[in-house]
Amino acid sequence: MRMKRIAYILLFPLLLVSCGTRSGYFKMGGRFLHMNQGELYVYSPDGGINGLDTIKIEAGRFSYEKPCSKPSTLIVIFPNFSTQPIFAESGEAVEVKADASHLKEMEVEGTKDNELMTKFRKQIASASPPEELKYAIQFINDHPESVVSTYLLNRYLVQTESPDYKQAAKLLPILMKEQPDNVILGRLQRQLNELGTLTVGGKLPKFSAKDVKGKAVNNATLQGKSVVIINAWANWSYESLDIQRALNDAVKAGKIAALGICIDANPKEIRQSLERDGIDFPNVCDGKLLNTPLLKTFGLTTIPDNIVIRNGKVTERNITANTIRQRYGTD
């Protein structure tokens, strides 16, 4: 009996390791071909982590562990600025395998949702944009119970340069029926309802606010340029920061006018951050987070998000930093 107890004591730590990670934590590790050393960045659009974390790659391998009390989506940013989602669960661990030159075929093993996303990644690896959209819609219909479907609906139908709000509104109830406790779906529903306030083709509404320097910002501030881009951003979102920098270059070049709306909680820190980065165009930060009134005024619903206004009318939504650089000659 004593020998059995000793054997159990010796075996118990091994079982903890083999089960993946500690309860209340999520761990991911892995290896990359053609990337011996470097850094990855990771953030969570649904609050799974605060701010932006750094993941070190050494000898082609990495390991990252974070507290995790509830499921969340992590967005990993690679050195080439492409992104891929990882779905975190408490007490789980995943293994990532990827070739740095073919990140669209990245494999993530360890949980059902990450393995479903891997399958989808491989399906779209050589697909055209219209085919990707088709596959995304099919996936959502086939797997309404999966958080991957929540990510894909947002990625392909809402937060895209050519959103399809009608299709998103059609699919959303199907997901909500299978995932009644998913707060992200509830947020998406509210966002889709609010998008009706300013859609493509709508006129720039009248607005008035103060920027982080205390100066008045209104419709007159944006006059004088045929193109105006209004960008919702946050310090923890690399994508939105990249858009801010691209906008700043285009403004300095005299190509456009721009307005930033930051959802961070501390206006003083944001003012210092803007000064440090040399961002000169007006930015509003009132500390009200996603309850900032200007977000609803402009139909902006998440981070990153933006609208393009030409001659007083909204013509596009959610253009990328690369699109801004290519279109307005800031490369």
Buried (B, 14 or more C-beta within 10 A) or exposed (E): EEEEEEEEEEEEEEEEEEEBBBEEBBBBBBBBEEBEEBEBBBBBBBEBBEEBBEBEBEEBBBEBEBEBEEBBBBBBBBEEEEBBBBBBBBBBBBBBBBBBEEBBBBBBEBBBBBBBBBEBBEBBEEBEEEEBBBBBBEBBEEBBBBBBBBBBBBBBBBBBEEBBBEBBBEBBEBBBEBBEEBEBBBBBBEBBEBBEBBEBEBEBEEBEBBBBEEEEBEEEBBEEBEBBBBBBBBBBBBBBBBBBBBBBBBBEEEBBBBBBBBBBBEBEBBBEBBEEEEBEBBBBBBBEEBEBEBBBBBBBBBBBBBBBBBEEEBEBBBBBBEBBBEBBEBE
